[in-house]
Amino acid sequence: MQAAAHNHLNIVTRLTSADADLDTTADDGYTALHQAAASGHIEIVKSLLAHGAAANLRAIDGATPYALALKNDHAIVTALLNPQTQHQPFFPVA
């Protein structure tokens, strides 16, 4: 997960090649895709999606990878995730 957050594509590539569970969550419910999307790491987002990372998982705070990319103004990442998440709202309405 830290590899995705810190834009270490070579490590993410090794993990995807080793069939690592890409949807493992941290204590806050964030996955590698959440981290990469929040940081705007385009190539990592592409790699994770290509290897089957779930694009619509919600973290404990309700955030999806799409929502985090949108919130942080990462337009390309938002566009990559948009078809995968079917325009989910930013955060759930309480």
C-alpha positions in Angstrom: 0.0 0.0 0.0 2.8 2.4 0.8 4.3 1.7 -2.6 1.2 3.0 -4.2 1.1 6.1 -2.0 4.7 6.9 -2.7 4.6 6.3 -6.5 6.9 3.2 -6.5 5.7 1.6 -9.7 8.4 -1.0 -9.7 7.3 -2.3 -6.4 3.6 -2.3 -7.4 4.6 -4.2 -10.5 6.3 -6.8 -8.5 3.3 -7.1 -6.2 0.9 -7.5 -9.0 3.1 -10.1 -10.7 3.1 -12.0 -7.5 -0.7 -12.0 -7.3 -0.7 -10.0 -4.2 -4.2 -9.1 -2.8 -4.6 -5.6 -4.2 -7.7 -5.0 -2.1 -6.1 -5.4 1.3 -7.0 -2.5 3.5 -5.2 -0.5 6.1 -6.9 0.3 9.4 -8.7 3.2 7.8 -10.1 1.0 5.1 -7.9 2.5 2.4 -6.5 0.2 -0.3 -3.5 0.7 -2.6 -5.9 2.1 -5.1 -7.3 4.7 -2.6 -3.7 5.7 -1.9 -2.6 6.0 -5.5 -5.8 7.9 -6.5 -5.5 10.3 -3.6 -1.9 11.1 -4.6 -2.6 11.3 -8.4 -0.3 8.5 -9.4 -1.6 7.8 -12.9 0.6 4.8 -13.8 0.0 3.1 -10.5 -3.8 3.6 -10.8 -3.6 2.1 -14.4 -1.6 -0.9 -13.2 -3.8 -1.6 -10.2 -7.0 -1.4 -12.3 -5.4 -3.6 -15.0 -4.7 -6.2 -12.4 -8.2 -6.2 -11.0 -8.1 -3.9 -8.0 -11.6 -3.0 -6.9 -12.4 0.5 -7.9 -15.6 0.9 -5.9 -14.5 -0.1 -2.4 -15.4 2.4 0.3 -13.0 3.2 3.2 -14.2 3.6 6.7 -14.8 7.3 6.1 -16.9 6.4 3.0 -14.3 7.6 0.4 -13.9 5.7 -2.8 -10.7 6.0 -5.0 -12.8 8.1 -7.4 -13.9 10.5 -4.6 -10.3 11.0 -3.4 -9.0 11.7 -6.9 -11.9 14.2 -7.5 -11.3 15.8 -4.1 -7.6 16.3 -4.8 -8.1 17.6 -8.4 -6.4 14.7 -10.1 -8.3 15.0 -13.3 -6.6 12.1 -15.2 -7.0 9.7 -12.3 -10.6 10.8 -11.9 -11.2 10.1 -15.6 -9.6 6.6 -15.3 -11.8 5.7 -12.3 -15.0 7.3 -13.5 -16.2 4.4 -15.7 -15.2 1.9 -13.0 -17.2 3.6 -10.2 -20.2 4.8 -12.2 -20.1 8.3 -10.9 -20.4 7.5 -7.2 -20.9 10.5 -5.0 -18.0 12.1 -3.2 -18.9 10.8 0.2 -22.1 9.1 1.4 -24.9 11.3 2.5 -25.3 11.0 6.3 
